[in-house]
Amino acid sequence: MKAIINGKIIMENSIVENKVIIFDKGILDIINPNQLQEYTDIELIDIDGKYVAPGFIDLHIHGAGGKDTMDANTEALTEISSTILQTGVTAFLPTTMTMDKESIYQALNVIRELMNRNLKGAKILGAHMEGPFINEEYKGAQDAKYIQEPSYEFVKDYLDVIKIITLAPEVNRGYEFISKMKENNTVLSMGHSNATYKEAIEAIKRGIKHATHMFNAMTPLHHRDPGVVGSVFTSDITCELIADKIHVHPDLFQLLVDIKGQDKVILITDSMRAGCMKEGKYDLGGQEVTVKSNSARLEDSTLAGSVLTLNQALKNIVDNTDLDLIEAIKMVSLNPAKLISVDKYKGSIAVAKDADMVVFDEEIDISLTIVEGEILYNKL
């Protein structure tokens, strides 16, 4: 049993001081300091006035630490899991790319194998399948030769693993696929899409619940056709944001929050294998990517994922909006937990929830990362 003392605890709706978090695998109690004497044989963790927040959840991450989900082996996923601890991530969805069916299945099989395993790193909650059901017009850094029509047959054996599917609803058989998938718990997300506003709204009516990396790889807002962006603005679906100030201009962060509300925005990294690594040349889905000046690009200058970390995304949101830390934290914890229906046990600091916590300073530099009660990253 352990206890966190001398911290500023970021609860769901407030910051609490002069309290102690008692935990093992889960959060057992939140008590006054004078009640500590009731506990014997307890390890005290003095965080010296720093913040303690719910662990971060990244729903869209291809890789980090030199490894990629599409490497499709235990070593790669384990390395990603351990690398992102330093960024405050305690749970994530390894994200696949538009590649051949066998490569995608191989990655999904490894994810399935590791979902319930203690990796001594961030917990794998399932997979985000980005493509191959996308539109070539907005393929971004995805390889066009592997794009195919949405197919229930393609995914039906992996619905226990796949938590989110990014697709372009306007492509042939897109609506049919959305209707078929309504029977399942998989979140369908609109992305890499050339849909008109009318097509996007129809897709939302049929079952699209989310939008992948808002503003990027989708039809933009136009006054005569509001596009996918407009459909996100005028509906109640959630959306991802890559808040690296490269994929999206920082002045749009506030606009997005004002229109959608803080509970509908989820910060993601879309990080590729160069995340937490030095500048240089890397591979993304079989394509060469150059990482320089905090951006990752293909040879033709197309943005190819990011090298963003989730703690930096959080800081960028706090610095560029009027949100306070309590509100912004939800975008990396409770909001993603709710989207994939794990909020009963993850996403906030509360008694009976998993002891997934992160400790950081005013700059959101990570000092401590705890996954289901285990201290797995410690720079206190």
N, C-alpha and C positions, 0 to 999 in steps of 0.2 A: 504494500500500500504506500502511496506517495501523496504529498501535499504541496501545492503551489502557494507560496506566501509572498507578501509585499508586492502584489501586482495590481494593475488596473485591468479588471476583467470586463471584456466587451461582451455583454449579454445581448439578447435579441433587440432590446429597446433602450438600453442604458449602459453606462460604464460604471462599474461598481468597484469601490476601493474598500480597504480594510475587511476583506473577506478572504477565506481560504478555500481552495478547491481540493477536495479529497477524491482520489481516484485510484483505480487499478486498471482493469481493461475498459471499464466504463466509469462515468462520473458518478460517484457514490453520494456526495453531499457538497453543499457550499455553506460554510459555517463562519461564525465569528472567531477571531483569533483566540479568544479566551476559552473556546470549546476544544482547542487542540489537545488540552491535557487529558481529555477523555480517550484519546487514541494512544496506544502504545505500539512500539516497533513500526514507526512510520518514517519514511524518508522525506525530509524537508527540502524543497527546491525554492531557494530565495531568488526571485527574479529582479529585485532591487528597483522597483518602481516602473519596470517596463510593462508593456501591454501584453495580455494573454487573450488570444482570440480563437474562435473555432478554426480548425484546420482548413486550408484552402482545397477546393475541388476544381480540377481542370478537366472540362468536358471535351476539349479539342486540342490534342497534343500528339504530334507525329513522332517526336523524338527529343533527345537531349543526351549530353555526355558522349557524343560521338556515335550513338546508336539510334535506330529507327524501328518503328513498329513493323515495317515491311521487311526488316531483316528476318523476322518470323522465327526467332529462336529464344530460348529461355534466357540466355546470357544477355541479349539485347534488352528485353523487357525488364529484367532485373536491374540492369545498369540505369535505364531510364528512371525506374522506380526509386533507386537510391540517390541518383543525381538531383532529382527535383525536390528532395527533402530540404536542401539548402535554400529553396525559394518559398518554403512554407506549405508546399503541397502535401497533403496527407492521403488523398484519394484522386484517381484520375481514370479517364477513358482513353486508352491507347487508340490512336486514330489511323485507320487504313487509308490507302489511296486508290486512285483509278489505275489498276493494273490487271493482269490476267486473272481469271477466276481461281486458278490453282494457287497463285501467290496470296490472294486475299484469304482463301480458305486456310492456307497454312498459317497465316497470321492469326486468324480467328481461333484456330485450334490451340495455338500457344496461349492466347489470351484466356480461353476457356480453362485450360489446364492450370493457369496461375491465378485465376480469380479468387479462389478460396484458400490460397496458400499464403503463409506469412513470409514475405519477401525481405523482411528487415528494411522496408522502404515504404513509399506511398502505396496504398492498397489499390489494386486493380478492381474496378467495379463492373467492368464489361468493356465493350468496344463501341467506338463511334465509327461507322462505316461511311466515309466521305467518297461518294462515287461507288461504282462506275456509272450510276444512273443520272448523268449530268448532261448539260448542253454544251456542245463544242464551242459555241459562240462566246461562252463565259467559262471556258475550261481552266483559266488561270494557269497554274503550274502543274495541272494534271495532264497526263499523256493521252492525246485524242484517240490514238489507235486502239485503246482498251475501253472506250466509252460504249455502253450498250443500253438497250431499253430496260426500264424497270421490270423486274420479274420476281414474282413471289417464289417461284421455284429456286431462284438464286439464293434466297435468304432463309427459306423455311426451316432448314436444319440447324440454323444458328440463332434462332430467336431467343434462346436462353442467354446468349452472349451479347448480341447487338442491342444496345440501349438507345442509340440515335442513328438514323440514316439520313444523310444529306442527299437530296435529289432535286432535279429540275422537273417540276410537276407538269410543265407544258409539253414535254417530249412525248412521243408516241407511247401509249399505254400508261402514261403517268397517273391520270385520274383513276384508272382501273386499279392500279397498284395501291394508291392511297386508300381507296374504298376497301380493298381486300385486307389491308394492314390494320384497319380500324378494330379488328377483332383482337389485336395483340396490344401489348403494353409498350412496344417500341415507339419512341418519339420520332415523328417524321419532320424533317427540317428542310426548308426551302433554301437552296444555295446553288451556286454555279448555274444560274438560271437566266434565261432570256425571256421570261414570262412577261406578258403585258399586265397592266394593273388588273384588268378583268379576269385574266387567266389565274393570276395569283390569288385574288379574292375567292374565286371558285375553288381553288386548291385548299384554301383555309376553311371554307365551308365544308369540304369533304374530309378534312382531318389533319391538315398541316398545323402543327402546334408551335413551330419554332423557326427561326431564320439563322442560317449559318453566316458567320463573320459579316455582320450588317455593313452595308455600303460596298463591300468588296465582292467581286464576281457575281453581280446581279444587275438587272436593269435599274438605272438611276431614276431619281425623281425628276420628272419633266412635267411642265404645266399642262400639256395636252395628253400625256399618258404617265400617270404617277409611278408606273412600274412596280417592281418587287419592293423597292424602298417605300413607296407610297402605301403599299398594302400592309407593310409592317406598321407604319405610322397610324393607319386608320383601323387596325384590328387590335385584339387583345393578346396576340401571340407574343412569346418571349423572343429575344434575339441575343446573339453573341456579339461581342465587340472586341477587336484586337486593339487595345489601348496603348500602342507603342508610339503614337504620334507620327508614324510613317504610313501605316495602312489607312488611317483616318486622321484628318486634321483635328488637333485638340480642341479647337473652337466648336466642333460638332459634338463633343462629349456632352456638354450642357444641354444642347438642343435635343439630343437623343433622350436624355434623362427627363427633360421637361415634357416631352411628348409621350414617352412610354411609361414613365414612372420608374422609381428605383427598383421595384420588385420585378420588373420585366426585362431588365438588362443583366446579362451574365458575362463577366470578363473571362476571356480565354487567352491562351498564348498562341495557338497554332504553331507552336515551336517545332522546328525540324531538328535533325541530329546535331546541328551546331549549337543548340541551346546550351548555355553554361560552358562553352568552348571558346577558343581564340578565333580570330579572323582567318579566312583561308577558303579553300575549295572543298565542297562536300557533295554528297549524292542525295538526291531526293527523288524517289520513285524511278530510278534509272537515269535521271537527268542531272547534269552538273550544275551546281549552285555556288555562287561566289558570295561569301559573307564579308561585308565591309561596312564600317560606320553604322553598326547596329541594324543593318538590313540584309536580307538574303534574297538574291535575285538570280534568275536564269540568264543565259547569255544575251537574250534579247531585252533584258532589263525588267522582265515581268517579275513582280514580287513572288517569292517562292517560300511560303510559310514565313516564320519569323524567328528571331532569337530572343524574343521577349520572355521575361520571367513573370510569374503571377504576382509576386510582391511588387515588382516594378510597375506592372499594370495598375495595381491598386493605388500606388503612390501617384501615378499619372492622373488617375481619376480624381483623387483627393485634391491634387494641385490645380486641376483644370475645370473643376465644377464647384458648386456651392454645397456639395454633400459633405456631411461630417463623417468621421471614421465609422461610427455605428451604422450609418446608412450604406456607406461604400463597402464595408466588410461583407454585407449580405450578397453582394454581386460575385463574391468568390467563395461563398459558403452556403448560406441557406437557399439562395435562388437556384444554383445548380443542383443542390440536393433535392429540392422540390420538383424540378423538371424531370429528373429520372427516378422520382419516388423513393428516395432513401432518407427523406427528412425526418422519419420517425426515429432514426438512430444516428444521423449525421447532420451537419450543417449549422449547429448552434451549441453553445455551452449550456447544458441543462442536465439536471439529475436524471439518470437512467439512459442518457445518450452515450455513444462511444466516446472514450477519452481521446479524441483527435483534437489536438491543440497546438497552437504556434505562439511563440513569444517573440516580440520585436520592439524596436525603439521608435522614436518619433519619425525617423527616416524610413521606417518599415524595413530595416535591415534585420534579418532573421537571426535570432540567438538560439532558439530551441524549437525542435519539431518533435511532437509526440503523436504516435500512431497507435490507436487502441491501447493506450496506457504505456507503451514502450517509448523511452527516449531514444530516438534514432539519429538525431542531429543535435549537437550540443556545442555552442560557442559562447556559453555564459562566462 
